[in-house]
Amino acid sequence: MAASIKEVAARAGVAVGTVSNVLNHPDRVSPPTLERVMNAVEALGFVRNDAARQLRAGQSRTIGMIVLDSSNPFFAAVARAAENEATRHGADIILGNSGSNPEREARYVTLFEEQRVQGVLISPAGDITSRLRSLQDRGVATVLVDSEGDPKMHSSVSVDDAAGGYMAAEHLLDTGRRRLAFVGGSPDIRQVADRLEGARDAVARVPEASLEVLTAADMTVLAGRAVGQDLVERGRDRLPEAIFCANDLLAVGVLQSLLLINGLRVPQDVALIGYDDIDFAQSTVVPLSSIRQPAEEIGRTAVALLQEQLGQAPLPPRQVRFTPELVARQSTQR
């Protein structure tokens, strides 16, 4: 059983209030007393209940963050940058992974409310407007990450995914491909819907071009591999000339299916482009073309926007939108 603050006080021969001052306001304690209490803390292995202290004070140094997929290197990079920025402001981040599941997302929001976090950063899996309004009514600052919402209600940091989808499809069309396919997860995911919308706009500008839409079970390598296998089983003459995947994990799975399992050539038989430009996109068997999102800037900006709401004179909500960038590699060469 963990030692209590009363046991620390008894061992050090001081009052409980003195131990509290040592833990929270060491400048108020004389050096000899400070040393005596810290020796007792170390000897007893005392760990203070920081959550309880924060509940009593009605405030917290923690920030809750919910991402769609913590296994996706893009979200991992966003979370890492947010954590580094939070540390600069003397705060800590608790990370939750919704797995694109609205019910799981709701449980994390409830947990963060119970923990009295100072703010929540969230990449929503669905419509979370009412929950965000509830958080703000309770004084919890919120920032949407890699997403947008009501600009009067909360700050957001996002990427113009429609522009990114347009870039991806336009690039494939510029290489001479005309029969394109889009592979994405659920269209309820805003990022998927926006990237598809952009791709459709680009294809609509080329009269002889077409875009087939394929829905993967989720946004993972295994799901991409399954879609790739389904395409191959159609026969070579029915394959699309080029494939745009809604993220790099799907693209890596499709690449594995086409190239490693079925012996097709990329880009000679099928060109392939992903989205996010995760670190290993350039290290795949055939270096993968991708649409780059500034993951680190997104993470840093999310925390900065939150800090604007936490100051003594909170600033009004602000929206920051980044423009993605095309990174062309071998997988789309002609």
C-alpha positions in Angstrom: 0.0 0.0 0.0 1.3 3.5 -0.9 2.4 5.7 2.0 0.1 8.6 2.9 1.0 12.2 3.5 0.3 11.7 7.2 2.9 9.0 7.3 5.4 11.3 5.6 4.6 14.0 8.2 5.0 11.6 11.1 8.4 10.3 9.9 9.7 13.8 9.2 8.3 15.1 12.5 6.4 17.9 10.9 2.7 18.9 10.4 0.8 17.6 7.4 0.5 21.2 6.1 4.3 21.4 6.1 4.5 18.4 3.8 1.9 20.0 1.6 4.0 23.1 1.3 7.1 21.1 0.5 5.2 19.4 -2.4 3.5 22.5 -3.7 5.3 25.6 -2.4 8.9 24.5 -1.5 10.0 28.1 -1.4 7.9 28.6 1.8 9.9 25.9 3.7 13.3 26.3 5.4 16.1 24.2 3.8 16.6 21.9 6.8 12.8 21.1 7.0 12.7 20.7 3.2 15.5 18.2 3.4 13.9 16.3 6.2 10.6 15.9 4.5 12.2 14.9 1.2 14.2 12.3 3.0 10.9 10.9 4.4 9.3 11.0 1.0 12.1 9.0 -0.5 12.3 6.5 2.4 8.6 5.8 2.3 8.3 5.8 -1.5 5.5 8.4 -1.3 3.8 9.4 -4.5 1.3 12.2 -4.2 -2.2 11.9 -5.6 -1.9 14.6 -8.2 -5.4 13.9 -9.6 -7.0 14.4 -6.2 -5.0 17.6 -5.7 -6.2 18.9 -9.1 -9.8 18.0 -8.3 -9.6 20.0 -5.1 -8.1 23.0 -6.8 -10.6 22.7 -9.7 -7.8 22.9 -12.3 -5.4 20.6 -14.0 -2.1 20.7 -15.8 -3.3 17.9 -18.2 -4.6 18.1 -21.7 -6.8 15.3 -23.2 -6.1 14.4 -26.8 -8.2 12.0 -28.9 -7.0 10.8 -32.3 -8.7 8.6 -34.9 -5.9 6.0 -35.1 -2.8 6.1 -32.8 -1.2 3.3 -34.9 -1.2 5.6 -37.9 2.3 7.3 -38.0 0.6 10.5 -39.1 -1.4 10.8 -35.9 1.6 9.6 -33.9 3.6 12.5 -35.3 0.8 14.9 -34.5 0.5 13.7 -30.9 4.3 13.8 -30.4 4.5 17.4 -31.6 1.5 18.3 -29.4 3.2 16.7 -26.4 6.4 18.6 -27.0 4.5 21.9 -27.3 2.5 21.1 -24.2 5.6 20.5 -22.2 6.9 23.9 -23.1 3.7 25.3 -21.4 4.1 23.2 -18.3 1.3 20.8 -19.3 1.1 17.1 -20.0 -1.0 15.2 -22.6 -3.2 12.1 -22.0 -3.7 10.4 -25.3 -6.9 8.5 -26.3 -7.4 6.5 -29.5 -11.0 6.4 -30.7 -10.3 4.0 -33.5 -12.7 6.0 -35.6 -15.5 4.7 -33.3 -17.9 7.5 -32.0 -18.9 5.4 -28.9 -15.3 5.0 -27.9 -14.7 8.6 -28.6 -17.6 9.6 -26.3 -16.1 7.4 -23.5 -12.8 9.3 -23.7 -14.6 12.7 -23.7 -16.4 11.6 -20.5 -13.2 10.4 -19.0 -11.4 13.7 -19.7 -14.4 15.6 -18.1 -14.1 13.5 -15.0 -10.3 14.1 -14.8 -10.9 17.9 -15.0 -8.5 18.3 -17.9 -7.7 21.9 -18.8 -8.5 21.3 -22.4 -9.3 18.7 -25.1 -7.7 18.3 -28.5 -9.8 16.0 -30.7 -9.9 14.6 -34.2 -13.6 13.7 -34.3 -14.9 10.4 -35.5 -18.4 11.8 -36.1 -20.6 14.8 -35.2 -19.4 15.8 -31.8 -20.8 19.3 -31.7 -23.1 18.8 -28.7 -20.4 17.2 -26.6 -18.0 20.0 -27.4 -20.6 22.5 -26.4 -21.1 20.7 -23.1 -17.3 20.7 -22.5 -17.1 24.4 -23.2 -20.1 25.1 -20.9 -18.1 23.4 -18.1 -15.1 25.7 -18.9 -13.1 23.1 -20.7 -11.3 24.6 -23.7 -11.5 22.5 -27.0 -9.6 22.5 -30.3 -10.5 20.4 -33.3 -7.4 18.7 -34.8 -7.2 17.7 -38.5 -10.8 18.8 -38.7 -13.1 21.8 -38.9 -16.3 22.8 -37.2 -18.3 25.9 -36.2 -15.8 28.8 -36.3 -17.8 30.7 -33.7 -17.7 27.8 -31.3 -14.1 26.5 -31.2 -10.7 26.8 -32.7 -9.4 24.3 -35.2 -6.3 23.3 -37.1 -6.8 21.4 -40.3 -5.5 20.6 -43.8 -7.4 21.4 -47.0 -8.1 17.8 -47.8 -10.2 18.6 -50.8 -7.2 20.4 -52.3 -5.1 17.4 -51.4 -7.4 15.0 -53.1 -7.5 17.2 -56.1 -3.6 17.3 -56.2 -3.5 13.5 -56.0 -5.9 12.8 -58.9 -4.5 15.6 -61.0 -1.1 14.2 -60.6 -2.3 10.8 -61.8 -4.1 12.4 -64.7 -1.0 14.4 -65.7 0.9 11.2 -66.1 -1.6 10.1 -68.7 -3.7 7.7 -66.7 -7.4 7.9 -67.2 -9.1 5.0 -65.4 -8.6 5.9 -61.7 -9.8 4.3 -58.5 -10.1 5.8 -55.1 -9.7 3.6 -52.0 -10.9 5.0 -48.7 -12.5 4.0 -45.4 -16.0 5.0 -44.3 -17.3 8.1 -46.1 -18.5 9.3 -42.7 -14.9 10.2 -41.9 -14.6 13.8 -42.9 -11.0 13.5 -44.2 -12.1 10.6 -46.5 -15.1 12.5 -47.8 -13.1 15.6 -48.5 -10.2 13.8 -50.3 -12.7 11.9 -52.5 -14.5 15.2 -53.3 -11.2 16.8 -54.4 -10.4 13.7 -56.6 -13.8 13.8 -58.2 -13.4 17.5 -59.0 -10.1 16.8 -60.8 -11.4 13.9 -62.7 -14.5 15.8 -63.8 -12.2 18.3 -65.6 -10.9 15.5 -68.0 -13.8 14.3 -70.2 -12.4 10.8 -70.9 -11.3 10.1 -67.3 -13.2 8.1 -64.7 -13.0 7.5 -61.0 -14.2 4.2 -59.3 -14.8 4.4 -55.6 -13.8 1.5 -53.4 -14.5 1.3 -49.6 -12.0 -0.5 -47.4 -13.0 -2.1 -44.1 -10.9 0.4 -42.3 -7.8 2.6 -42.9 -5.1 0.0 -42.3 -2.4 -1.9 -44.2 -4.4 -5.1 -44.0 -7.5 -3.4 -45.3 -5.5 -2.0 -48.2 -4.1 -5.5 -48.9 -7.7 -6.9 -49.1 -8.8 -4.2 -51.5 -5.7 -4.9 -53.7 -6.5 -8.6 -53.7 -10.1 -7.9 -54.8 -8.8 -5.8 -57.7 -6.3 -8.4 -58.9 -9.0 -11.1 -58.9 -10.9 -9.1 -61.5 -8.2 -9.8 -64.0 -5.5 -7.6 -65.5 -7.7 -6.2 -68.2 -10.1 -4.8 -65.6 -7.5 -3.2 -63.3 -7.6 0.6 -62.9 -4.6 2.4 -64.4 -4.0 4.3 -61.2 -5.1 4.2 -57.6 -5.4 7.0 -55.1 -5.6 5.8 -51.4 -7.0 8.0 -48.7 -4.0 7.4 -46.5 -0.5 5.8 -46.8 -1.4 2.8 -44.7 -4.0 1.7 -47.3 -1.6 2.5 -50.1 1.1 0.3 -48.5 -1.4 -2.6 -48.3 -2.5 -2.2 -51.9 1.2 -2.0 -52.9 1.9 -5.3 -51.1 -1.0 -7.0 -52.7 -0.2 -5.9 -56.2 3.6 -6.2 -56.2 4.6 -8.8 -53.6 1.6 -11.2 -53.6 0.5 -11.0 -57.3 3.6 -9.9 -59.1 2.2 -6.9 -60.8 4.5 -3.9 -61.6 4.1 -0.6 -59.9 3.9 1.9 -61.6 4.0 0.1 -65.0 0.8 -1.9 -64.6 -0.8 0.3 -61.9 0.3 3.7 -60.6 -0.3 4.3 -56.9 -0.4 7.4 -54.6 -1.2 7.7 -50.9 -1.9 10.5 -48.4 -0.1 11.8 -45.3 3.5 11.1 -46.5 4.4 9.1 -43.4 8.1 8.4 -42.7 8.3 5.1 -44.4 6.4 6.1 -47.6 9.8 6.8 -49.2 11.2 3.5 -48.0 8.6 1.0 -49.4 9.8 -1.5 -52.1 8.6 1.1 -54.6 8.9 4.5 -53.1 5.4 5.8 -52.6 4.1 9.1 -54.0 1.9 10.8 -51.4 0.2 14.0 -50.4 2.2 15.5 -47.5 0.4 16.9 -44.4 2.5 19.0 -42.0 2.0 16.7 -39.0 4.3 18.4 -36.6 2.9 21.9 -37.4 -0.6 20.6 -36.8 0.3 19.2 -33.4 2.2 22.4 -32.3 -0.6 24.7 -33.6 -3.3 22.7 -31.8 -1.7 23.3 -28.4 -0.9 26.9 -29.2 -4.6 27.5 -30.1 -5.6 25.8 -26.8 -3.3 28.1 -24.9 -4.9 31.1 -26.5 -8.2 30.0 -24.8 -6.5 29.3 -21.4 -5.0 32.7 -20.8 -6.3 35.3 -18.4 -7.8 37.1 -21.3 -9.0 34.3 -23.6 -8.8 35.0 -27.3 -11.8 34.3 -29.6 -11.8 31.0 -31.6 -9.4 30.9 -34.5 -9.1 28.5 -37.4 -5.8 27.5 -39.0 -5.8 25.6 -42.3 -2.7 24.3 -43.9 -2.2 23.5 -47.6 -0.9 20.0 -48.4 1.9 19.3 -50.7 2.4 16.7 -53.5 5.4 14.5 -53.1 6.0 12.5 -56.3 8.1 9.4 -56.2 8.6 6.2 -58.2 5.1 4.7 -57.6 3.5 7.2 -60.1 6.2 7.6 -62.7 5.3 7.0 -66.3 
